[in-house]
Amino acid sequence: MPGAIAGEGDEEGYVFTIKATPEQIQEYYQLELGKLGWKPFAQGDEESSMFIFTNETSETLAVNIVTKGDEALVLLVK
């Protein structure tokens, strides 16, 4: 995601920090993943900030957001 401060990952997941709201992060991934054929599958409640996307081959991608102050930790797990 543009604006990421720091990040690391492997073939199964990626984690990064960013100055953004959970809403901005969700909007970004809905737009960008939608362009790649991913569709929203499930969403957590307002407190959990977790979103799951699926594609045409039934793969899933979870986007978990943990906020602390004006920063968010974003964990992507495939």
Secondary structure, DSSP 4 states (H G I P E B T S, - for coil): -TTEEEEEE-SSEEEEEES--HHHHHHHHHHHHHHTT-EEEEE--TTT-EEEEE-TT--EEEEEEEEETTEEEEEEE-
